[in-house]
Amino acid sequence: MNYDSELWEDKSEYGNSNMIINYLENQKINSCTLGVQGPSGFFPENMDFITLGKISYQVYTQESSDKINTFYFADNLTTTDGNIPSLVVQSGKSQAHDCKVEAEKVLSSLR
């Protein structure tokens, strides 16, 4: 993964053996994060398809009263138990578009 280290700060907790906490926080867009959700049973129906770089994703956006979460499910990259690895972009509503644009620049660098 390639990202601008002046724009994104790695907030991962590599020494945490109890829980995997792995995400980037945008330094210019308030409350904008890009993180790994990992395999889960959460897989909504009727998602949009996009390709970023070399990976195709099914995308689902979930809106709450103050936040927007956009989930990126890597297409055709299933794990042995059938779950699909996913990433999530989270932001406040007013910054959602700018956050998504910057996060998709990072996602397009994945191979």
Secondary structure, DSSP 8 states (H G I E B T S, - for coil): ----TTTEEE---TT-SSS---EEEESSSTT-EEEE--S-S---SS-EEEEETTEEEEEEEEE-SSEEEEEEEETT---TTS---EEEEEEEGGGHHHHHHHHHHHHTT--
